[in-house]
Amino acid sequence: MLENIKQIIRHNDLAVLATCLEDRPHCSLMAYISNQECTLVHMLTLKDSRKFYNISRNPQVSLLIDTRLMEKTRKQVQALTISGTCSRAPGREEPGLKNELLQRHPQLQDLASQEAAVVLQVRIASFLLLTGVSSPYFIDVSGS
């Protein structure tokens, strides 16, 4: 099942990022890349965005990735919820990650060229995969 989860992450490139601050949730549609092991997800944002503000005060986030564009019927759609901790990517890695993001998502060029653009990094703690409405599969990968 873990390999199926990794395939969903690798074959998609858009996710909904959910942040929360003072009991006020905020969702953003984000272009992303992941590392090969699917332990990290990277996205681009601006330092003055609401999501960055929320993450700097509460790093716990969720990502939702689904397979609706890959399936023939809604009955086959899978929804993957990723839980993890988000922070700014390490400074020495940021230029390379920006380049990788732009290779996969050239539409982000204008955003990436802004001085306030930063790379976010989600360290994955768990996965919850739903197939249909009644087949959940949960796995904790945080090691705790």
Secondary structure by P-SEA (a helix, b strand, c coil): caaaaaaaaaaccbbbbbbbcccbbbbbbccccccccccbbbbbbbcccaaaaaaaacccbbbbbbccccccccccbbbbbbbbbbccccccaaaaaaaaaaaaccccccccccccbbbbbbbccbbbbbccccbbbbbbcccc
